[in-house]
Amino acid sequence: IEICRTRHIPVIFHVQEVTQPQGHSASGSHERYKTKERLQWELDFDCVKKFKEWILATKLATPEEVDEIEKQAKETVKTERRAAWEAY
């Protein structure tokens, strides 16, 4: 990862921990097979949450700007979901 970050070249690295917010499929509930500790870990280390924390910590945006981006993103998703369903 250090080589990738400093030299800006392609590298391969092994991810050892990753959150999985939807379980194995969108129709399956991961609460059935994950421990409460694992579910809490996934909440604590959710990549969207961590990215938001980083944006705020590095002052790339204000809390109000981040909130507005989140609001717009949710509205875009709802609009596109409706359009996809209508096209179907």
QUIBEL-V102352 format. One record per helix or strand of 2 or more residues. SS is the DSSP state (H for helix, E for strand). FROM is the first residue (numbers start at 1). LEN is the number of residues. Records with the same first field share a line. If there is no record, write none. Layout:
SS: FROM-LEN + FROM-LEN
//
This chain:
H: 2-6 + 30-3 + 36-9 + 47-11 + 63-25
//
